[in-house]
């Protein structure tokens, strides 16, 4: 997980002004994540709401299979630090997901590669995907792997034991937000990767 710090607009502690597009983890309270998505789509701002199929019971008692958000209120938005401030001033339901660091609430951003891996897995809408809280999986005990073949060709994740599941699964994380465990994958499609170096945190201004 990376983070950005609160500060005066356009002023960074390290005297740099980085304006690359980055993924912000955002909240749209009171289950308004799809409303926020529609508003962002209209302005061509890239965003992502994890969805999955679920059996919904209608008022008349009829059961239907619908694509619904995995976690209500959660939406990821890809834009620049300057633009996210403008977006928040126009779409008032959007708030930052934050983490506490050195006495400050720091908006969480997600590394580009990590987010792309997560989207690739989530967008399959495979009914065997399992979404978990980060603390429910001990990623330190897992092995970094890459998948070869199929719709997830090239996706990297952690091969690890998931609580309540007999066989180990490949999981992809959005650090600090959630983990998604894939359906079982044949061992001959999994390549073990070298241990990855610890990612340094980036400190940007919003």
C-alpha positions, 0 to 999 in steps of 0.5 A: 500500500502507498499513501499520500499526505494531506498538505496545502494544495500543490505543495509537497514536503519533498518539494516535488509536484507529481501529477501522474494518475494514481489509484485512490481508494474512496468511500461513497457512504450509504451504499452510493458507490454505484451512484458515484460511479455513474457520475465519474463515468459521465466525466470519463474519470477511470474508476472501479467498483468490485462486483460479484453475482448474488442471489437477490430475493425480490419483494414478490419473493422471486429470486434473481441472480444479479451483479452487485457490489462486493463491498458497499461504499467502496470505489477506486478512482484513478486520477491525479492528486489535483483532480481528486480534490476537484472531483471531491468538491463536485461529487460530495458523496466521495470521501477518502479511505485513510490510514493513520500515520504519525498522527495524521489521516493519510489518504490511501492510494493503490500501486498501479500494478497491484490494482491492475492485477486485482481488476483482472481477477475481479472482472472475471466475476467467477462465482468461486472468487472469495473476497476477504479482509486483509487480516484473514490471510497471512500473506507472509506465509505464502509464495509469490507466483505468476499464472500462465494460460487462460483468462488470467494469464500473466496475473501475479499473486500469492499462493497461500492457505486460506482459512476454511479452504482445504487447498491453497489458493492464489490470492491478489491483494489491494493492500489495506483494503481487501484480498481476493482468492481465486478458484483452484488453479492447476499446479502446472499453470503456476510459476514460482517467482523470486521474493519481491523487494519491499515497496517503498511508500510514496508521499504525495500531496492532495 
